[in-house]
Amino acid sequence: MNYLDLSSRLLQLGERLAKHAGKIDGETLGRSARRLAAQLDAFEEHLDSYLASRKSGELLLETLIRSPAGKRHLTIELLKHGLRRIAGKRLKSEDLPAAKREFIELIHEAGKQDKGVEFLQGAFAQAVHVETGGKDKLHLQHEFIRLGQLADEEFAQEIGKRTFGELRRMAGVNGIKFTDKTTKRRLTALIRRYAQRAALNIGVARVPSQT
């Protein structure tokens, strides 16, 4: 829907109606006018709701950018990734304060405030999860080694119990590179390969020297 064309059409119709308002009569035209008025009421209500939601999204996006979590976790690379993923645009700024401003402006222009908020909240949650100190990270590293020691059938059973998000966290903690386009099947294969390699390295490291 081209809303600029619609607004122009409504303006032209309003001018014509105002010019001839005192001369218009007839039941057929009256019924049509009443239906149009009811439809305009409904459209205005939907428009007000949309604009209020968009304004709320804009405010929340800017609040997240300037929040303590934003100051702690936001990087130029993260903003570049988010902008490309959300709006298909390239971030040009090379310093963080300018990159934050550009990110907000381009997300607003694209009308993707809700997606921007969702991306930032997810990124912050992931950063906090990774940061939750040694215990969780150490556990995932130990699990990674253990998976590398399993036979194929046992490995498949263990992996089948885990969600895609859990596999992504395990891969991230253990240095496996992947992207948003990496499927669960592909990530599972990567975990299998590198976990076996890690388990082998651990085993070799524990073998006493024969010299």
Steps between C-alpha positions, in 0.01 A plus 500: 500500500635843401394720792634816337266447206217428742562819695504702176175338389333572834612864485359541149175331601475722808546815294232392253265405783553831679439694180166329431389408853203738502365367173530124553181302562357153439452183704741287295785746546408538868522125564837489324621795708394332825686181405807703409485688831486171691794362302696819562435470873637144498799598286582795727490272804739252336729783390513649849581159646777441246659841554489459877661157471769634267576789733527253787736284294718800415526597865579145612765460230676820606470406867665163434784661303571740789442249780778359722470174304547695177808675634640167617426274206453707183780497246526633147507142368182410686322810368618427146373144526167612643440768238584265216276228645204726581496755219746367243708817531867571558624692802762754392608658829837393634474623859251362751304816597440587134417137421232499772340815357513364145352167610204676663442728199511222241280268704247785537511571126434135424212490750660197669500626859340184639756281322778726628377466856469122462855475362656710776315321778612165359860618462510634856347181639755290313786717625378472858465123463856464373621727777331309779833407616713201514257231604275509196788549258704225662201267493450557127869440436491173694182394317671577171791270584261230621303514176823456308567177688164341414433247226291622207173350626549636852591840361184509287287416804664771711469765229136409446424608857636851446329802347654703218562782745691269735715377212573857393611588854723194520653578162559864593667419832728248330612730220302351211417765241150504354251750359126564520464288185668196658241225535469268799618210285810689388574621852467145632757382245737780601462416869563133426818573304654746743388317813673182377811703422494661846448163671791356303724791595408462867576129480837560333586764759443247779719226352829491694819556306680174408847660505 
